[in-house]
Amino acid sequence: MGFRLRSLGTASIGIAVIVVAACSSGGSTGTVSPSSTSASGNSITISQPKSGGDITVLEGKGYSGDWPYGLDPATNVDAIPNQDMMEAIYGQLFMLGTGGKIEPDLATSYSFSTNAETVTIQLRKGVKFSDGTPFNAAAVIYNWNRDFGPLAQKAGIAPNWDVARTNPKVPTSTPVKGAFVATGPYTVVIHQDIPNAAFINQLFDSITTWIGSPTAIANMGEQAFAKMPVGAGPFTVVSDSYSNQVVVKKNPTYWQAGEPYLDQITFKTVSNDETALETMDSGGAQVYEDLGTTALIPEAEKSFQVLDQPGTSPYDLQLNTAIAPFNNPKAREAIYAATDFAPILQHIFGNRYPVVEGFTGPGGICYQPNVPGYQGYDPTLAKQLVQESGLNKVTINLGTISNQVATETTQALATEWAAVGIKTTLANYPLNALIQAFYKNNGKWWQSMIQTAGAFDPAGGVGVAFRFSSESPFSGVHDPKLDTLLNEAQGSTNLSTRCGYYDQAQEYIAKNYYGPFYFSLNPTNVSAKGIAGPGLTSAVPAVAVTPTIPWESVWYNPPS
C-alpha cells in the first residue's frame, strides 16, 4: 500500500472518498437496509438478525483459496486474496462500508496534517487480543515493524509507505526511527515524506491493517503463529489446513457487544464455480464469493441470494514496454486496434459488466468511463500497424491467472489477434507462479498479461501504480511523466483535484498506448437464503477485486 512512485518496492498481489476531518467513533453495527438488489434486479429479503449457527464459506482455488504459508500478515504472500480469513481473525483498523464510507473498527478516528504528510490515528480503547494481551498503540507499532522487517521483505510483501528509510535507494529497507510512532497509549502517528492524502484508503485490505498479538508472536514463534494466529478480531482459529480449510469460532472477548453473530465459520477451498454451486445446492456451504462464470448466475438465482458488488477493478491488457516488441509504440497501438472486447464481453460475460477505458470502475472514486484519445477497435489500422511494427514476425506470449474465465478471455483475444496477423502462445498461472512470472529476468521475461488494474482508491494497493508505475515489479510501464501525474493525484486532499490528475493520467496512458482496458468486474457473491450482512445482502465496494466482508456483522437465520 502507499505506492511511492519515486522509489517503489515489492508488494504482493493483492487493497472512500478522501476525508480530511477525523472519522466519528463507533464500531460496526451489523445493520443493513431492509432489502438489497440482486444481480438480475430481484429483491433480496433480509432475514432478522440472529445469534448462533455455523456456516461454510467457499474460497476459489488459485486466488482466495490458497494460503500455502499460513495467515501471519508478515509472511502471507497471498494475504490480500485471503482477506476473508484475515478479517475474521484480526479485524481491521478501518473498514470500507456501504457507499464507500470509511467506518471505524479497531481504530476510531484519523486526521491529516494540512500538507497531508502526517497522519494521526486514534485506536479503540479497552480492546484485547483473544489471548488477553492489550490492543494498543505499542501493539500496532510492533506489528508494523514486523511488516517492514526481514520476513516480509523476503516474502516480497513489505509495505511501500511514503516514509523516510534507512536506505532511501531501497524502498523495502527499514523505515527510519520516528517514521511511525506511538505518541500515547492509543495514538499512532505516521510521518510521510511526501504528501499522501490516500493513506487511510491504502490501509484497507493491506497487511498493516491486520494486527496480531505481540505476546502470541513472541511466545509461539513464526511458524506456529502462522498456523494458529491470534488477533483481536471477531473469531479465533480452531484449525488450519493450508490451502484447504480454516475453521474459526466466535471470539468470546470480542469488543463489540452482541457480535459476532455466528458461532463458527469454516473457510474451505473449492476448485471452480460449478463445484461451488453444486456444494451449496447439497447444503455443504452457505456462501460463495466472486462467482466469475456469468452463465451460471441465472441458475444460482433460482435457489440462492445473488448480489453484485460495485466494481472497482477494471481488467487491463498489460504490455511490457521494457522489451520488444512492446517497446515500440506502433506495436502497442496495433494491439489496441486489434482488440475488440465487445464480443468477448457478450459471449463470455453476457454483457454484465461495463466497458471501461481507464483504471477506475464505477464503484470507486474518480471514475472516468470514456477517456479522450482512447484508440478503439480498428482491424484495418491494426493490420497496417502489425506490418509496420514487425508484429507479424514474432509470437506474443499472452498470460493470465489460472481460472476458467480468464483463460477463455485469452483464447478469444488470440483468435482476434490472429485475424490481423498476430501470433500468440497462451499461458495461465496460479497466483504464486503469476507473481514469479513478473519477477523473472528482472521483469523482462513476460510480454503481455490480462490482469486487474484498479482499486477503490486508485492510489490503493492494486490500484493504478501497481500496474503502471515505474517502480512496481508488476508494471510494464516506465514513464517518469506518468509517475509525476500519479504522485500529484495521491498528494491532494481535495477529491476534485485528485480526480483531475487521474483524468490526465488516463489520457496519458491512452495517448501512449500503455495498455488497453477491458471491463470493470462487478464481483458477484452468492449466499443461502437467510444469510445477511454487508457484502452479501448489501453492496460494498471492492477494495481490490472483491469486497472485504466484515464477518462479525453476518448472521444466518434460515427460513423455516
Residue pairs with C-beta under 8 A, 6 or more apart in sequence:
1 11
1 15
1 159
1 160
1 161
1 202
1 203
1 206
1 208
1 460
1 461
2 159
2 160
2 161
2 162
2 192
2 196
2 198
2 199
2 202
2 459
3 11
3 160
3 459
3 463
3 465
3 466
3 469
3 471
3 472
3 490
4 160
4 161
4 162
4 171
4 194
4 471
5 465
5 469
5 470
5 471
5 483
5 484
5 486
5 487
5 490
6 194
6 471
6 483
6 487
7 168
7 169
7 171
7 471
8 160
8 171
8 465
8 469
8 470
8 471
8 472
9 158
9 160
9 170
9 171
9 172
9 471
10 153
10 156
10 157
10 158
10 160
10 172
10 473
11 156
11 157
11 158
11 159
11 160
11 461
11 466
11 472
11 473
11 474
12 77
12 78
12 79
12 80
12 155
12 156
12 157
12 435
13 78
13 80
13 81
13 431
13 434
13 435
13 462
13 474
14 78
14 79
14 80
14 81
14 205
14 461
14 462
14 544
14 545
15 80
15 201
15 202
15 203
15 204
15 205
15 206
15 455
15 460
15 461
15 462
15 463
15 543
15 544
16 96
16 100
16 101
16 102
16 200
16 201
16 204
16 365
16 456
16 457
17 100
17 365
17 495
18 197
18 198
18 201
18 365
18 457
18 493
18 494
18 495
18 498
19 102
19 200
20 111
20 112
20 197
20 493
21 111
22 109
22 110
22 111
22 122
23 94
23 102
23 103
23 104
23 108
23 109
23 110
24 104
24 109
25 104
25 108
25 109
26 104
26 108
27 104
27 105
27 124
27 255
27 256
28 95
28 97
28 103
28 105
28 256
28 259
28 550
28 552
28 553
29 553
30 49
30 258
30 259
30 261
30 533
30 552
30 553
30 555
32 46
32 532
32 533
32 534
32 537
32 538
33 46
33 538
34 46
35 43
35 44
35 45
35 46
36 43
36 44
36 46
36 307
36 537
36 538
36 539
37 43
37 44
37 307
37 308
37 539
38 44
38 301
38 305
38 306
38 307
38 308
39 297
39 301
39 306
39 307
39 308
39 352
39 524
40 297
40 298
40 301
40 306
42 301
44 305
44 307
44 537
46 532
46 537
47 529
47 530
47 531
47 532
47 555
47 556
47 557
47 558
47 559
48 557
49 261
49 532
49 555
49 557
50 261
50 555
50 556
50 557
51 258
51 261
51 555
52 261
52 262
52 263
53 261
53 262
53 263
53 555
53 556
53 557
54 262
54 263
54 264
54 265
54 266
55 262
55 264
55 265
55 266
55 285
55 286
55 287
55 531
55 554
55 556
56 265
56 266
56 267
56 268
56 284
56 285
56 286
56 287
57 84
57 265
57 266
57 267
57 268
57 285
57 286
57 287
57 288
57 289
58 65
58 268
58 269
58 270
58 276
58 279
58 280
58 285
58 287
58 288
58 289
59 65
59 84
59 267
59 268
59 269
59 270
59 289
60 269
60 270
60 272
60 273
60 276
60 289
60 290
60 292
60 403
61 269
61 270
61 271
61 272
62 401
62 402
62 403
62 430
62 431
63 81
63 290
63 401
63 403
63 431
64 81
64 82
64 83
64 84
64 289
64 290
64 546
65 243
65 269
65 270
66 78
66 81
66 82
66 243
66 269
66 430
66 431
66 432
67 76
67 78
67 82
67 85
67 242
67 243
67 246
68 78
68 242
68 243
68 432
69 75
69 76
69 77
69 78
69 155
69 226
69 242
70 76
70 223
70 225
70 226
70 227
70 229
70 240
70 242
71 79
71 82
71 85
71 86
71 89
71 226
71 229
71 237
71 240
71 246
72 212
72 217
72 222
72 225
72 226
72 229
73 79
73 86
73 90
73 143
73 146
73 147
73 207
73 208
73 210
73 211
73 212
74 143
74 146
74 147
74 149
74 151
74 152
74 155
74 157
74 207
75 151
75 152
75 155
75 157
75 222
75 226
76 82
76 86
76 155
76 157
76 207
76 226
77 155
77 156
77 157
77 432
77 435
78 431
78 432
79 86
79 157
79 207
79 210
80 205
80 206
80 461
80 462
80 544
81 431
81 545
83 205
83 543
83 546
83 548
84 267
84 289
84 548
84 549
84 551
85 246
85 248
85 267
86 210
87 210
87 233
87 548
87 549
87 550
87 551
88 233
88 234
88 235
88 248
88 265
88 267
88 551
89 210
89 229
89 231
89 233
89 235
89 236
89 237
89 248
90 209
90 210
90 211
90 212
90 229
90 231
90 232
90 233
91 105
91 106
91 210
91 211
91 231
91 232
91 233
91 234
91 552
92 105
92 106
92 203
92 204
92 209
92 210
92 548
92 550
93 105
93 106
93 107
93 121
93 123
93 140
93 203
93 208
93 209
93 211
94 102
94 103
94 104
94 105
94 107
94 110
94 200
94 203
94 204
94 209
95 102
95 103
95 104
95 105
95 204
95 548
95 550
96 102
96 103
96 204
96 456
96 540
96 541
96 543
96 547
96 548
97 103
97 534
97 540
98 534
98 538
98 539
98 540
99 541
100 363
100 364
100 365
100 456
100 541
102 200
102 201
104 124
105 124
105 550
106 123
106 124
106 127
106 135
106 211
106 232
106 255
107 121
107 122
107 123
107 124
108 122
108 123
108 124
109 121
109 122
110 119
110 120
110 121
110 122
110 200
111 119
111 120
112 118
112 119
112 197
112 199
112 493
113 119
115 195
116 192
116 195
116 196
116 197
116 491
116 492
116 493
117 191
117 192
117 193
117 194
117 195
117 196
118 189
118 190
118 191
118 192
119 189
119 190
119 192
119 199
119 200
120 183
120 187
120 188
120 189
120 190
121 187
121 188
121 189
121 190
122 186
122 187
123 135
123 136
123 137
123 140
123 186
123 187
123 188
124 135
124 186
124 255
125 186
126 255
127 134
127 135
127 232
127 255
128 134
128 135
128 232
128 253
128 255
129 135
129 139
129 212
129 213
129 215
129 216
129 230
129 231
129 232
130 213
130 230
130 231
130 232
130 236
130 251
130 253
131 213
131 215
131 216
131 230
132 253
133 139
133 213
133 214
133 215
133 216
135 211
135 232
136 182
136 185
136 186
137 182
137 183
137 184
137 185
137 186
137 187
137 188
138 182
138 185
138 214
139 211
139 213
139 214
140 182
140 188
140 211
141 180
141 181
141 182
141 188
142 214
142 217
143 208
143 210
143 211
143 212
143 214
144 159
144 180
144 208
146 152
146 217
147 157
147 158
147 159
147 207
147 208
148 158
148 159
148 172
148 174
148 175
149 158
149 174
151 222
152 158
152 159
152 207
153 172
156 435
156 439
157 207
158 172
159 206
159 207
159 208
160 171
160 172
161 175
161 179
161 180
161 190
161 192
162 192
162 193
162 194
162 196
163 175
163 176
163 179
163 180
163 190
163 191
163 192
163 193
164 175
164 176
164 179
164 191
164 193
165 171
165 173
165 174
165 175
165 176
165 179
166 173
166 174
166 175
166 176
167 173
171 471
178 191
179 190
179 191
180 188
180 189
180 190
180 191
181 188
181 189
181 191
182 188
182 189
183 189
190 199
192 199
194 487
194 491
195 490
195 491
195 492
196 202
196 459
196 490
196 491
197 490
197 491
197 492
197 493
197 498
198 457
198 459
198 460
198 490
201 456
201 457
201 459
201 460
202 457
202 459
202 460
202 461
203 209
204 456
204 460
204 461
204 543
204 548
205 460
205 461
205 543
205 544
205 548
206 461
210 231
211 231
211 232
212 225
212 229
212 230
212 231
213 230
213 231
213 232
216 225
216 229
216 230
217 225
220 228
220 230
227 240
228 237
228 240
229 237
230 236
230 237
232 254
232 255
233 251
233 254
233 552
234 250
234 251
234 254
234 256
234 259
234 260
234 551
234 552
235 248
235 249
235 250
235 251
235 260
235 265
235 551
235 552
236 248
236 249
236 250
236 251
237 246
237 247
237 248
238 247
238 248
238 249
238 264
239 245
239 246
239 247
240 246
240 247
243 269
244 268
244 269
245 266
245 267
245 268
245 269
246 266
246 267
247 264
247 265
247 266
247 267
248 264
248 265
248 267
249 263
249 264
250 260
250 262
250 263
250 264
251 260
254 260
254 552
256 552
259 552
259 553
260 551
260 552
260 553
260 554
261 552
261 553
261 554
261 555
261 556
262 551
262 554
262 555
262 556
265 551
268 285
270 276
270 279
270 285
270 288
272 403
272 404
273 288
273 291
273 292
273 293
273 296
273 404
274 293
274 296
276 285
276 288
276 291
276 526
277 288
277 291
277 296
277 299
277 300
277 526
279 285
279 288
280 286
280 288
280 303
280 304
280 526
280 528
281 303
286 527
286 528
286 531
286 556
287 525
287 526
287 527
287 528
287 531
287 536
288 525
288 526
288 527
289 523
289 525
289 526
289 546
289 549
290 523
290 524
290 525
290 545
290 546
291 297
291 300
291 306
291 524
291 525
291 526
292 403
292 404
292 405
292 524
293 404
293 405
294 348
294 349
294 350
294 352
294 524
295 350
297 306
297 350
297 352
297 524
300 306
300 526
304 526
304 527
304 528
304 529
305 526
305 527
305 528
305 529
305 531
305 536
305 537
306 524
306 525
306 526
307 524
307 525
307 527
307 536
307 537
307 538
307 539
308 352
308 522
308 523
308 524
308 539
309 363
309 522
309 523
309 524
309 525
309 535
309 539
309 540
309 541
309 542
309 546
309 547
310 361
310 362
310 363
310 364
310 522
310 539
310 540
310 541
310 542
311 353
311 354
311 361
311 362
311 363
311 520
311 521
311 522
311 523
311 542
312 360
312 361
312 363
312 364
312 454
312 455
312 456
312 520
312 541
312 542
312 543
312 544
313 361
313 452
313 453
313 454
313 455
313 462
313 520
313 521
313 542
313 544
313 545
314 356
314 358
314 359
314 360
314 361
314 452
314 453
314 454
314 517
314 518
314 519
314 520
314 521
315 409
315 450
315 451
315 452
315 453
315 517
315 518
315 519
315 520
315 521
316 359
316 450
316 451
316 452
316 453
316 454
316 467
316 515
316 516
316 517
316 518
317 335
317 339
317 413
317 448
317 449
317 450
317 515
317 516
317 517
317 518
318 448
318 449
318 450
318 451
318 453
318 467
318 475
318 476
318 515
319 326
319 332
319 335
319 447
319 448
319 476
319 513
319 514
319 515
320 326
320 443
320 444
320 446
320 447
320 448
320 476
321 327
321 332
321 476
321 477
321 478
321 514
322 443
322 444
322 476
322 478
323 444
323 447
324 394
325 331
325 389
325 390
325 391
325 394
325 396
325 447
326 332
326 335
326 447
326 448
326 476
328 389
328 390
329 512
329 513
330 385
330 388
330 389
331 385
331 389
331 390
331 391
332 512
332 513
332 514
333 375
333 381
333 385
333 513
334 382
334 385
334 386
334 389
334 391
334 420
334 422
335 417
335 422
335 448
335 513
335 516
336 375
336 376
336 513
336 516
337 375
337 376
337 377
337 378
337 379
337 381
337 382
337 385
337 420
338 377
338 379
338 382
338 386
338 416
338 417
338 419
338 420
338 422
339 377
339 413
339 416
339 417
339 516
340 377
340 379
340 416
341 355
341 377
341 516
341 518
341 519
342 355
342 377
343 412
344 409
344 412
344 413
344 518
345 351
345 353
345 355
345 518
345 519
347 412
348 405
348 408
348 409
348 412
349 405
349 519
352 522
353 519
353 520
353 521
353 522
354 361
354 362
354 369
354 519
354 520
355 518
355 519
356 369
356 517
356 518
356 519
356 520
357 368
357 369
357 370
357 371
357 374
357 506
357 510
357 517
358 368
358 371
358 506
358 509
358 510
358 517
359 453
359 454
359 458
359 463
359 464
359 467
359 468
359 502
359 505
359 506
359 509
359 517
360 366
360 367
360 368
360 454
360 458
360 502
360 506
361 367
361 454
361 520
361 521
361 542
362 369
362 520
363 456
363 520
363 522
363 541
363 542
364 454
364 455
364 456
364 457
364 458
364 541
365 456
365 457
365 458
365 495
365 498
365 499
366 458
366 489
366 495
366 498
366 499
366 502
366 503
368 499
368 502
368 503
368 506
371 503
371 506
371 507
371 509
371 510
372 507
372 510
373 507
373 510
373 511
374 510
375 510
375 513
375 516
379 419
379 420
382 420
383 420
383 421
385 391
386 392
386 420
386 421
386 422
387 421
391 421
391 422
392 421
392 422
394 423
395 423
395 424
395 425
396 417
396 422
396 423
396 424
396 425
396 447
396 448
397 424
397 425
397 427
397 446
397 447
397 448
398 410
398 413
398 414
398 424
398 425
398 426
398 427
398 447
398 448
398 449
398 450
399 410
399 426
399 427
399 428
399 429
399 434
399 437
399 446
399 448
399 449
399 450
400 406
400 407
400 409
400 410
400 427
400 428
400 429
400 449
400 450
400 451
401 428
401 429
401 430
401 431
401 434
401 451
402 428
402 429
402 430
402 434
403 428
406 428
406 450
407 426
407 428
409 450
409 518
410 426
410 428
410 450
411 426
413 424
413 450
414 424
414 426
417 423
417 424
418 424
427 437
429 437
435 474
437 445
437 446
437 449
438 446
438 449
438 473
438 474
439 473
440 446
443 473
446 476
449 476
450 518
451 467
451 474
452 462
452 521
452 544
452 545
453 462
453 464
453 466
453 467
453 468
453 515
453 517
454 462
454 463
454 464
454 520
455 461
455 462
455 463
455 466
455 543
455 544
456 541
456 542
456 543
456 544
457 463
458 464
458 465
458 486
458 489
458 502
459 465
459 486
459 489
459 490
460 543
460 544
461 543
461 544
462 544
462 545
463 544
464 486
464 502
464 505
465 472
465 475
465 486
466 472
466 474
466 475
467 474
467 475
467 476
467 477
467 515
468 475
468 477
468 482
468 486
468 505
468 509
468 514
468 515
469 475
469 477
469 482
469 483
469 486
470 477
470 478
470 479
470 480
470 482
470 483
471 483
476 514
476 515
477 509
477 514
477 515
479 512
479 514
481 508
482 505
482 508
482 509
482 514
485 501
485 502
485 504
485 505
485 508
486 501
486 502
486 505
488 501
489 498
489 499
489 501
489 502
489 505
490 498
492 498
492 501
509 515
521 545
523 542
523 545
523 546
523 547
525 535
525 536
525 547
527 536
527 537
528 556
528 558
529 558
529 559
530 556
530 557
530 558
530 559
531 537
531 554
531 555
531 556
532 554
532 555
532 556
532 557
533 549
533 550
533 551
533 553
533 554
533 555
534 540
534 547
534 549
534 550
534 553
534 554
535 547
535 548
535 549
535 550
536 549
536 554
540 547
540 548
540 549
541 547
